[in-house]
């Protein structure tokens, strides 16, 4: 484990649950999802379990396949460079 805070771990687990629900809604098996994301089935399973350590690039790919990649912009709605003094 990477020494995550409990809130962070719960957030990652919720993200994994949402990914699982989106995959099932689409009718994909885990092996299908792994192939779409271009990762091993084990790596994909780690994502659905909310395990830390999966690269953010893989998550972005999965969100693009099963979610709304445009929603990622909402995470940082303003640039830290907007407030340069």
The first five atom37 places (N, CA, C, CB, O) and aatype in JSON, in Angstrom:
{
  "aatype": [20, 20, 20, 20, 20, 20, 20, 20, 20, 20, 20, 20, 20, 20, 20, 20, 20, 20, 20, 20, 20, 20, 20, 20, 20, 20, 20, 20, 20, 20, 20, 20, 20, 20, 20, 20, 20, 20, 20, 20, 20, 20, 20, 20, 20, 20, 20, 20, 20, 20, 20, 20, 20, 20, 20, 20, 20, 20, 20, 20, 20, 20, 20, 20, 20, 20, 20, 20, 20, 20, 20, 20, 20, 20, 20, 20, 20, 20, 20, 20, 20, 20, 20, 20, 20],
  "atom_mask": [
    [1, 1, 1, 1, 1],
    [1, 1, 1, 1, 1],
    [1, 1, 1, 1, 1],
    [1, 1, 1, 1, 1],
    [1, 1, 1, 1, 1],
    [1, 1, 1, 1, 1],
    [1, 1, 1, 1, 1],
    [1, 1, 1, 1, 1],
    [1, 1, 1, 1, 1],
    [1, 1, 1, 1, 1],
    [1, 1, 1, 1, 1],
    [1, 1, 1, 1, 1],
    [1, 1, 1, 1, 1],
    [1, 1, 1, 1, 1],
    [1, 1, 1, 1, 1],
    [1, 1, 1, 1, 1],
    [1, 1, 1, 1, 1],
    [1, 1, 1, 1, 1],
    [1, 1, 1, 1, 1],
    [1, 1, 1, 1, 1],
    [1, 1, 1, 1, 1],
    [1, 1, 1, 1, 1],
    [1, 1, 1, 1, 1],
    [1, 1, 1, 1, 1],
    [1, 1, 1, 1, 1],
    [1, 1, 1, 1, 1],
    [1, 1, 1, 1, 1],
    [1, 1, 1, 1, 1],
    [1, 1, 1, 1, 1],
    [1, 1, 1, 1, 1],
    [1, 1, 1, 1, 1],
    [1, 1, 1, 1, 1],
    [1, 1, 1, 1, 1],
    [1, 1, 1, 1, 1],
    [1, 1, 1, 1, 1],
    [1, 1, 1, 1, 1],
    [1, 1, 1, 1, 1],
    [1, 1, 1, 1, 1],
    [1, 1, 1, 1, 1],
    [1, 1, 1, 1, 1],
    [1, 1, 1, 1, 1],
    [1, 1, 1, 1, 1],
    [1, 1, 1, 1, 1],
    [1, 1, 1, 1, 1],
    [1, 1, 1, 1, 1],
    [1, 1, 1, 1, 1],
    [1, 1, 1, 1, 1],
    [1, 1, 1, 1, 1],
    [1, 1, 1, 1, 1],
    [1, 1, 1, 1, 1],
    [1, 1, 1, 1, 1],
    [1, 1, 1, 1, 1],
    [1, 1, 1, 1, 1],
    [1, 1, 1, 1, 1],
    [1, 1, 1, 1, 1],
    [1, 1, 1, 1, 1],
    [1, 1, 1, 1, 1],
    [1, 1, 1, 1, 1],
    [1, 1, 1, 1, 1],
    [1, 1, 1, 1, 1],
    [1, 1, 1, 1, 1],
    [1, 1, 1, 1, 1],
    [1, 1, 1, 1, 1],
    [1, 1, 1, 1, 1],
    [1, 1, 1, 1, 1],
    [1, 1, 1, 1, 1],
    [1, 1, 1, 1, 1],
    [1, 1, 1, 1, 1],
    [1, 1, 1, 1, 1],
    [1, 1, 1, 1, 1],
    [1, 1, 1, 1, 1],
    [1, 1, 1, 1, 1],
    [1, 1, 1, 1, 1],
    [1, 1, 1, 1, 1],
    [1, 1, 1, 1, 1],
    [1, 1, 1, 1, 1],
    [1, 1, 1, 1, 1],
    [1, 1, 1, 1, 1],
    [1, 1, 1, 1, 1],
    [1, 1, 1, 1, 1],
    [1, 1, 1, 1, 1],
    [1, 1, 1, 1, 1],
    [1, 1, 1, 1, 1],
    [1, 1, 1, 1, 1],
    [1, 1, 1, 1, 1]
  ],
  "atom_positions": [
    [[0.85, -1.18, 0.0], [0.0, 0.0, 0.0], [0.88, 1.23, 0.0], [-0.96, 0.01, 1.22], [2.01, 1.18, 0.49]],
    [[0.4, 2.3, -0.53], [1.18, 3.52, -0.65], [1.01, 4.46, 0.53], [0.8, 4.22, -1.91], [1.4, 5.62, 0.43]],
    [[0.44, 4.0, 1.63], [0.25, 4.87, 2.78], [-0.78, 5.95, 2.52], [1.56, 5.49, 3.18], [-0.56, 7.12, 2.84]],
    [[-1.89, 5.57, 1.94], [-2.94, 6.53, 1.58], [-3.76, 6.9, 2.81], [-3.85, 5.96, 0.48], [-3.9, 6.11, 3.75]],
    [[-4.31, 8.11, 2.78], [-5.26, 8.51, 3.79], [-6.57, 7.76, 3.55], [-5.49, 10.06, 3.78], [-6.88, 7.39, 2.42]],
    [[-7.33, 7.55, 4.62], [-8.59, 6.79, 4.5], [-9.55, 7.43, 3.5], [-9.27, 6.69, 5.86], [-10.16, 6.72, 2.7]],
    [[-9.68, 8.75, 3.53], [-10.59, 9.42, 2.59], [-10.15, 9.21, 1.15], [-10.65, 10.93, 2.9], [-10.98, 9.01, 0.26]],
    [[-8.84, 9.24, 0.92], [-8.33, 9.03, -0.43], [-8.61, 7.61, -0.89], [-6.82, 9.32, -0.49], [-8.99, 7.38, -2.04]],
    [[-8.44, 6.65, 0.0], [-8.68, 5.25, -0.33], [-10.15, 5.03, -0.65], [-8.24, 4.33, 0.82], [-10.48, 4.32, -1.61]],
    [[-11.03, 5.62, 0.14], [-12.47, 5.48, -0.12], [-12.85, 6.11, -1.47], [-13.3, 6.14, 1.02], [-13.67, 5.56, -2.2]],
    [[-12.25, 7.23, -1.79], [-12.53, 7.89, -3.07], [-12.09, 7.0, -4.23], [-11.81, 9.25, -3.16], [-12.8, 6.89, -5.23]],
    [[-10.94, 6.36, -4.09], [-10.44, 5.47, -5.13], [-11.34, 4.24, -5.26], [-9.0, 5.04, -4.82], [-11.59, 3.77, -6.37]],
    [[-11.82, 3.73, -4.14], [-12.74, 2.59, -4.17], [-14.06, 2.97, -4.84], [-13.0, 2.07, -2.76], [-14.61, 2.17, -5.6]],
    [[-14.57, 4.18, -4.57], [-15.8, 4.63, -5.23], [-15.59, 4.77, -6.73], [-16.28, 5.98, -4.64], [-16.46, 4.41, -7.53]],
    [[-14.44, 5.29, -7.12], [-14.13, 5.42, -8.54], [-14.11, 4.04, -9.2], [-12.77, 6.13, -8.74], [-14.62, 3.87, -10.31]],
    [[-13.52, 3.06, -8.53], [-13.51, 1.69, -9.04], [-14.9, 1.11, -9.16], [-12.67, 0.81, -8.14], [-15.2, 0.41, -10.13]],
    [[-15.75, 1.39, -8.19], [-17.14, 0.9, -8.25], [-17.88, 1.53, -9.41], [-17.87, 1.2, -6.93], [-18.65, 0.86, -10.1]],
    [[-17.66, 2.82, -9.64], [-18.31, 3.5, -10.76], [-17.83, 2.94, -12.09], [-18.05, 5.01, -10.69], [-18.61, 2.79, -13.03]],
    [[-16.54, 2.64, -12.17], [-16.0, 2.03, -13.38], [-16.65, 0.67, -13.62], [-14.46, 1.88, -13.28], [-17.03, 0.35, -14.74]],
    [[-16.78, -0.13, -12.56], [-17.41, -1.44, -12.67], [-18.85, -1.32, -13.17], [-17.38, -2.17, -11.32], [-19.27, -2.06, -14.06]],
    [[-19.6, -0.38, -12.6], [-20.99, -0.2, -13.01], [-21.09, 0.23, -14.48], [-21.68, 0.84, -12.12], [-21.94, -0.26, -15.21]],
    [[-20.21, 1.13, -14.91], [-20.22, 1.59, -16.3], [-19.87, 0.44, -17.24], [-19.23, 2.76, -16.5], [-20.46, 0.31, -18.32]],
    [[-18.91, -0.39, -16.84], [-18.52, -1.55, -17.67], [-19.68, -2.51, -17.81], [-17.29, -2.27, -17.06], [-19.99, -2.98, -18.91]],
    [[-20.33, -2.81, -16.69], [-21.45, -3.76, -16.72], [-22.63, -3.21, -17.52], [-21.9, -4.09, -15.29], [-23.31, -3.94, -18.23]],
    [[-22.87, -1.9, -17.39], [-23.96, -1.28, -18.14], [-23.72, -1.43, -19.64], [-24.09, 0.2, -17.77], [-24.67, -1.6, -20.41]],
    [[-22.48, -1.37, -20.04], [-22.12, -1.53, -21.45], [-22.14, -3.0, -21.87], [-20.74, -0.92, -21.71], [-22.14, -3.31, -23.07]],
    [[-22.16, -3.91, -20.9], [-22.2, -5.34, -21.2], [-20.83, -5.96, -21.42], [-23.04, -5.57, -22.39], [-20.73, -7.05, -21.98]],
    [[-19.78, -5.27, -20.99], [-18.42, -5.79, -21.16], [-18.01, -6.68, -20.0], [-17.43, -4.64, -21.31], [-18.41, -6.45, -18.85]],
    [[-17.23, -7.68, -20.31], [-16.57, -8.47, -19.27], [-15.29, -7.74, -18.87], [-16.25, -9.94, -19.77], [-14.85, -6.83, -19.58]],
    [[-14.69, -8.14, -17.75], [-13.43, -7.51, -17.35], [-12.36, -7.7, -18.42], [-12.95, -8.07, -16.02], [-11.56, -6.8, -18.65]],
    [[-12.35, -8.84, -19.05], [-11.35, -9.07, -20.1], [-11.56, -8.13, -21.29], [-11.4, -10.53, -20.57], [-10.6, -7.68, -21.91]],
    [[-12.83, -7.82, -21.61], [-13.13, -6.86, -22.67], [-12.62, -5.48, -22.29], [-14.65, -6.81, -22.95], [-11.97, -4.8, -23.09]],
    [[-12.91, -5.08, -21.06], [-12.49, -3.76, -20.59], [-10.98, -3.64, -20.57], [-13.06, -3.48, -19.2], [-10.43, -2.61, -20.95]],
    [[-10.31, -4.69, -20.12], [-8.84, -4.68, -20.09], [-8.28, -4.5, -21.49], [-8.3, -5.98, -19.46], [-7.34, -3.73, -21.7]],
    [[-8.85, -5.2, -22.45], [-8.39, -5.08, -23.83], [-8.64, -3.67, -24.37], [-9.1, -6.12, -24.72], [-7.77, -3.1, -25.03]],
    [[-9.81, -3.1, -24.08], [-10.11, -1.74, -24.53], [-9.13, -0.73, -23.93], [-11.54, -1.37, -24.16], [-8.72, 0.22, -24.6]],
    [[-8.78, -0.93, -22.66], [-7.86, -0.02, -21.96], [-6.39, -0.33, -22.25], [-8.11, -0.09, -20.47], [-5.5, 0.41, -21.84]],
    [[-6.16, -1.43, -22.97], [-4.81, -1.87, -23.32], [-3.95, -2.16, -22.09], [-4.14, -0.83, -24.18], [-2.79, -1.75, -22.01]],
    [[-4.56, -2.87, -21.13], [-3.85, -3.3, -19.93], [-4.16, -4.77, -19.68], [-4.25, -2.42, -18.69], [-5.05, -5.34, -20.31]],
    [[-3.43, -5.37, -18.76], [-3.72, -6.75, -18.39], [-5.03, -6.8, -17.61], [-2.55, -7.37, -17.55], [-5.49, -5.8, -17.07]],
    [[-5.62, -7.98, -17.57], [-6.86, -8.14, -16.81], [-6.6, -7.85, -15.34], [-7.43, -9.57, -16.99], [-7.46, -7.28, -14.67]],
    [[-5.45, -8.24, -14.83], [-5.13, -7.99, -13.42], [-5.05, -6.5, -13.13], [-3.8, -8.67, -13.05], [-5.55, -6.04, -12.09]],
    [[-4.44, -5.73, -14.02], [-4.38, -4.27, -13.82], [-5.79, -3.7, -13.81], [-3.53, -3.59, -14.92], [-6.11, -2.85, -12.98]],
    [[-6.63, -4.15, -14.73], [-8.0, -3.66, -14.76], [-8.74, -4.04, -13.48], [-8.74, -4.22, -15.99], [-9.5, -3.23, -12.95]],
    [[-8.52, -5.24, -13.0], [-9.17, -5.68, -11.75], [-8.75, -4.79, -10.59], [-8.83, -7.17, -11.44], [-9.56, -4.47, -9.72]],
    [[-7.48, -4.38, -10.57], [-6.99, -3.48, -9.52], [-7.74, -2.15, -9.57], [-5.47, -3.24, -9.66], [-8.06, -1.57, -8.53]],
    [[-8.03, -1.68, -10.76], [-8.78, -0.44, -10.9], [-10.16, -0.58, -10.28], [-8.89, -0.03, -12.38], [-10.59, 0.28, -9.51]],
    [[-10.85, -1.64, -10.6], [-12.21, -1.84, -10.07], [-12.2, -2.06, -8.57], [-12.87, -3.02, -10.76], [-13.19, -1.75, -7.9]],
    [[-11.12, -2.57, -8.03], [-11.02, -2.77, -6.57], [-10.57, -1.51, -5.86], [-10.04, -3.9, -6.26], [-10.57, -1.45, -4.63]],
    [[-10.18, -0.49, -6.62], [-9.74, 0.75, -6.0], [-8.35, 0.68, -5.42], [-10.69, 1.15, -4.95], [-8.03, 1.39, -4.46]],
    [[-7.53, -0.17, -5.98], [-6.17, -0.28, -5.5], [-5.32, 0.85, -6.06], [-5.56, -1.65, -5.87], [-5.42, 1.18, -7.24]],
    [[-4.48, 1.45, -5.23], [-3.6, 2.51, -5.73], [-2.49, 1.92, -6.6], [-2.99, 3.3, -4.56], [-2.23, 0.72, -6.56]],
    [[-1.87, 2.75, -7.36], [-0.72, 2.31, -8.14], [-0.96, 2.19, -9.63], [-0.27, 1.02, -7.64], [-0.01, 2.04, -10.39]],
    [[-2.21, 2.25, -10.05], [-2.49, 2.21, -11.49], [-2.23, 3.62, -12.04], [-3.98, 1.74, -11.79], [-2.71, 4.6, -11.48]],
    [[-1.49, 3.71, -13.12], [-1.12, 4.98, -13.69], [-2.3, 5.84, -14.09], [-0.24, 4.76, -14.86], [-3.33, 5.35, -14.55]],
    [[-2.13, 7.14, -13.92], [-3.2, 8.07, -14.24], [-3.54, 8.03, -15.73], [-2.81, 9.5, -13.82], [-4.69, 8.26, -16.1]],
    [[-2.58, 7.75, -16.57], [-2.85, 7.65, -18.0], [-3.82, 6.52, -18.32], [-1.57, 7.44, -18.77], [-4.65, 6.64, -19.22]],
    [[-3.72, 5.43, -17.59], [-4.65, 4.31, -17.78], [-6.04, 4.7, -17.32], [-4.16, 3.05, -17.02], [-7.03, 4.36, -17.97]],
    [[-6.12, 5.43, -16.21], [-7.42, 5.91, -15.73], [-8.05, 6.86, -16.74], [-7.27, 6.59, -14.37], [-9.26, 6.8, -16.97]],
    [[-7.26, 7.74, -17.33], [-7.79, 8.68, -18.32], [-8.34, 7.9, -19.51], [-6.7, 9.68, -18.77], [-9.39, 8.24, -20.05]],
    [[-7.62, 6.87, -19.93], [-8.1, 6.03, -21.04], [-9.42, 5.37, -20.68], [-7.04, 4.96, -21.41], [-10.35, 5.37, -21.47]],
    [[-9.5, 4.79, -19.46], [-10.72, 4.11, -19.02], [-11.89, 5.09, -18.92], [-10.5, 3.41, -17.67], [-13.02, 4.75, -19.28]],
    [[-11.62, 6.29, -18.42], [-12.67, 7.29, -18.31], [-13.15, 7.69, -19.7], [-12.17, 8.54, -17.54], [-14.34, 7.93, -19.91]],
    [[-12.25, 7.76, -20.65], [-12.64, 8.06, -22.03], [-13.51, 6.99, -22.64], [-11.43, 8.27, -22.88], [-14.38, 7.28, -23.45]],
    [[-13.29, 5.75, -22.25], [-14.06, 4.62, -22.79], [-15.4, 4.47, -22.1], [-13.26, 3.33, -22.67], [-16.42, 4.27, -22.75]],
    [[-15.4, 4.57, -20.77], [-16.6, 4.28, -19.99], [-17.24, 5.5, -19.34], [-16.26, 3.29, -18.93], [-18.27, 5.37, -18.67]],
    [[-16.67, 6.66, -19.52], [-17.22, 7.85, -18.87], [-17.14, 9.07, -19.77], [-16.49, 8.12, -17.57], [-17.31, 8.98, -20.99]],
    [[-16.87, 10.19, -19.16], [-16.82, 11.46, -19.87], [-15.47, 12.11, -19.64], [-17.97, 12.41, -19.41], [-15.24, 12.75, -18.62]],
    [[-14.57, 11.93, -20.6], [-13.22, 12.48, -20.47], [-13.25, 14.0, -20.29], [-12.38, 12.12, -21.7], [-12.39, 14.57, -19.62]],
    [[-14.25, 14.66, -20.88], [-14.36, 16.11, -20.74], [-14.61, 16.54, -19.3], [-15.48, 16.63, -21.62], [-14.28, 17.67, -18.93]],
    [[-15.17, 15.66, -18.49], [-15.43, 15.98, -17.09], [-14.12, 16.13, -16.3], [-16.3, 14.89, -16.45], [-14.13, 16.72, -15.22]],
    [[-13.03, 15.61, -16.81], [-11.75, 15.73, -16.11], [-11.34, 17.19, -15.96], [-10.66, 14.95, -16.85], [-10.67, 17.55, -14.99]],
    [[-11.73, 18.03, -16.88], [-11.41, 19.45, -16.8], [-12.02, 20.1, -15.57], [-11.88, 20.18, -18.05], [-11.53, 21.12, -15.09]],
    [[-13.09, 19.51, -15.05], [-13.75, 20.04, -13.86], [-12.9, 19.85, -12.61], [-15.11, 19.36, -13.67], [-13.11, 20.54, -11.61]],
    [[-11.94, 18.94, -12.65], [-11.1, 18.71, -11.48], [-10.27, 19.94, -11.13], [-10.19, 17.52, -11.72], [-10.05, 20.24, -9.96]],
    [[-9.81, 20.64, -12.15], [-9.01, 21.84, -11.97], [-9.6, 22.93, -12.87], [-7.49, 21.58, -12.3], [-9.07, 23.19, -13.95]],
    [[-10.69, 23.55, -12.44], [-11.39, 24.49, -13.31], [-10.59, 25.74, -13.68], [-12.66, 24.9, -12.66], [-10.86, 26.37, -14.7]],
    [[-9.62, 26.09, -12.86], [-8.78, 27.24, -13.19], [-7.32, 26.81, -13.15], [-9.03, 28.42, -12.22], [-6.96, 25.86, -12.46]],
    [[-6.53, 27.49, -13.87], [-5.1, 27.2, -13.89], [-4.43, 27.9, -12.73], [-4.47, 27.64, -15.23], [-4.78, 29.04, -12.41]],
    [[-3.47, 27.25, -12.08], [-2.73, 27.94, -11.01], [-1.95, 29.13, -11.55], [-1.78, 26.96, -10.3], [-1.54, 30.0, -10.79]],
    [[-1.74, 29.15, -12.87], [-0.99, 30.24, -13.48], [-1.86, 31.47, -13.74], [-0.37, 29.78, -14.78], [-1.36, 32.53, -14.09]],
    [[-3.19, 31.32, -13.57], [-4.11, 32.44, -13.75], [-3.9, 33.52, -12.68], [-5.56, 31.96, -13.71], [-4.24, 34.68, -12.89]],
    [[-3.35, 33.12, -11.54], [-3.2, 34.04, -10.41], [-1.76, 34.49, -10.21], [-3.7, 33.39, -9.14], [-1.36, 34.8, -9.08]],
    [[-0.99, 34.54, -11.26], [0.4, 34.98, -11.16], [0.41, 36.47, -10.84], [1.18, 34.68, -12.47], [-0.23, 37.27, -11.52]],
    [[1.15, 36.82, -9.79], [1.21, 38.24, -9.43], [2.35, 38.97, -10.06], [1.3, 38.4, -7.95], [2.52, 40.17, -9.85]]
  ]
}
